[in-house]
Amino acid sequence: MKKYRALVDLFYPTDAKVLRALAAGENLPLRGRRMKHVAAGDEVTDIPPVSVKGLLEAGRIEEVSDGA
């Protein structure tokens, strides 16, 4: 599993049901998304895969080496 470092504070959903609904184009209110907060500098592995490319390109996250 890839690890990423947040370069800015982020909020994103991690609930599988919510992610499937959003990927299907459903418009869910923010309150129903159960958003996770990640502070700048935190390392995470649960960023929704559909968001990774855009966040990398926007400079909001960076991939972290596993040290291997």
Secondary structure, DSSP 4 states (H G I P E B T S, - for coil): --EEEESS-EEEE--HHHHHHHHTT----GGGG-EEEE-TT-EES-S-HHHHHHHHHTTSEEEE----
